[in-house]
Amino acid sequence: METKTKKSLLERYGIPINHLDFQYIKECNDGREMEKIVHILRSNEEGYFPDLTKCAEDKLRELKPQSRLFRVEEKIKGREALNADEIKPIYDWNQDIKSTDKQLLKLVKENALDPAQLPPIRQGGRILQTKNQKEETNKSGVSNKESQRIKSTDYSKWDKYDAEEEILRLDLAAEREQEEIERKNCLNMEKCLKKPPLTITEITEDKELGPLEKWYNLTDIEKEKLSEEYRLRGNEYFRSKEYDNALEEYSRAIEICPHKAVAAYNNRALTYFKLRRFLDSINDCEQCLSLEPSNLKARLRLAEASYAYGRKRESYQLYIDVLQLDAENSVALKATTELRKQFEDLPPPNATRLKIQDESSKNKPAVIKEVSKPQPKPKAKEYDLAELVKPNRLVKNKFIKAAETLGKNIPNMKDNKNISQKKVPQEIEKQMQIQLPGTYRAHSELKGKKLIQEL
C-alpha cells in the first residue's frame, strides 16, 4: 500500500518558494496572499526566519489590519478583572432576577392554595355539529330516510335496488360531512391564530371596572410590567408629537405602579413642559426626586420648568444643584451664566453656603449667608526700607570717642593734652547730647511724633 504523504503549506496554497523573499514581500499588494505567506512562515515548515516573518507580518498589518491571523486567544476575564463600576450593574441585575424568582415562586404557592383567582384555561377552537344542523342537512340532503325508504310491498323498486351502490353513497355522504366539519374547524383555528390572546393590558382596559378592581389580583411583577408597557406606548406617542395621548399613557403607568414610576414621572414632566403646563411639570419633577433624589434629568427639568414658570432666582439654585452632580453640564453652565447677567447680586456657582445660627436663639429662623471662596492674595510689593526708616532721636557720635582713644595710645600725642581738652564745637556738642523723652525742645518737625526707643 502506498502511504499518502501530507502536503506542505506551499503545495496546498500554490505559492512558489521564491515568494518567501524580502523584496517580494515589500512589493506585494495582495492581502490574501500575504496571509498565506505569514501562515507558511509561522509554521516553520520551510525553516525558522524570524526577521522575514516580522517583515511579512508588518506588510500584512499594512494591507489587512483586521486579519484573523492577528487575533490572539485570551483567557476569559474573571470577576476579579472587573472594577467596581462594571461589577455593580451585573450585581444589581442578579439581585433583581433573584427577587423576581422568589416572588414568582411565592405566587405559584398562593395560586395552588387558592385556584379560584386564576382565569379558566383557554381551549382550542372546535365546531361540533348540533342536532339542528343535523336535521337541516337531513332535510336538504338526498339521504333522507323517510323520502327514500322502500315499502316492503313495492317489488318493482326492490328489483332496481343496488345494495353496493347504496353503501358507497352513504360512505360518500359521511365523508362530505366530515370534510365540512374539518373545513369549519380550520377556519376557526385560523381566526384564533390571527387574533392574539388577550394581554394584561387588554384585560385591564375594561371600562366597567374601576382601577382598584382591575389591578387588585395582579402581583407586583405584573403591575411593573404593565406600567412599563404603558410608559413605552407613551414614548411612541411622544416621538410622534402626540402629547395628549402620551400624557394619558404616562398617567396610566403612574396609576398602576406609583412607587416605581420614576421614569414615568420624568417623562410626564417633559410632556407637561411641551404643553406649557409648567406648574404640573414642576410637581412631577418633585415627585420623581422624592423617589430618586440623585436623578439628574429630573433636577435639570425642574430647573428649566421653574425658569419658564417665572421663578428665575429659584431656578438659579436648582441649576447649581445640577452642577453639583455634573460639573460639566453644558445646559446648566449656560443657564447660570445668563442668570448672573440678568441678576448681578447672585453668588457665583462655586460659592459655599454656610448656615449660621446662635445656640441661644434656636427657635429663631436660621440666617443663611453666601460666602464666596477666598480669592488668591496678590504678591507683596517690594519696598526700600531705607526710605521708610526715619530716626526720631539723636545718637551720640562714636567716631570722636574712638579718635580720642586712639590718640591716647599714640606716645607722641601725650604732651598735647591741651588739644584734646579744647572745646568741641557747638554743633558737635549738640550731636553728642542725648535727648530723653520729654526733655527735647519743641520743634515744628518733631511736633506730634513719638520717639522710637530702639532702631
HELIX and SHEET records of a PDB file:
HELIX    1   1 LEU A    9  TYR A   13  1                                   5    
HELIX    2   2 ILE A   17  HIS A   19  5                                   3    
HELIX    3   3 PHE A   22  GLU A   27  1                                   6    
HELIX    4   4 GLY A   31  SER A   43  1                                  13    
HELIX    5   5 PRO A   50  LEU A   63  1                                  14    
HELIX    6   6 ARG A   68  PHE A   70  5                                   3    
HELIX    7   7 ARG A   79  ALA A   81  5                                   3    
HELIX    8   8 ALA A   84  LEU A  113  1                                  30    
HELIX    9   9 PRO A  115  GLN A  117  5                                   3    
HELIX   10  10 LYS A  131  SER A  140  1                                  10    
HELIX   11  11 LYS A  145  GLN A  148  1                                   4    
HELIX   12  12 TYR A  155  LYS A  160  1                                   6    
HELIX   13  13 ALA A  163  LYS A  194  1                                  32    
HELIX   14  14 ILE A  200  THR A  204  1                                   5    
HELIX   15  15 PRO A  211  TRP A  215  1                                   5    
HELIX   16  16 ASP A  220  ARG A  239  1                                  20    
HELIX   17  17 TYR A  243  ILE A  256  1                                  14    
HELIX   18  18 PRO A  258  LYS A  260  5                                   3    
HELIX   19  19 VAL A  262  LYS A  274  1                                  13    
HELIX   20  20 PHE A  278  LEU A  291  1                                  14    
HELIX   21  21 LEU A  296  TYR A  309  1                                  14    
HELIX   22  22 LYS A  312  LEU A  325  1                                  14    
HELIX   23  23 SER A  330  GLN A  342  1                                  13    
HELIX   24  24 LEU A  385  LEU A  388  1                                   4    
HELIX   25  25 LYS A  398  ASN A  409  1                                  12    
HELIX   26  26 PRO A  411  MET A  413  5                                   3    
HELIX   27  27 LYS A  417  SER A  420  1                                   4    
HELIX   28  28 GLN A  426  MET A  432  1                                   7    
SHEET    1   A 2 THR A 352  ILE A 356  0                                        
SHEET    2   A 2 VAL A 367  VAL A 371 -1                                        
END                                                                             
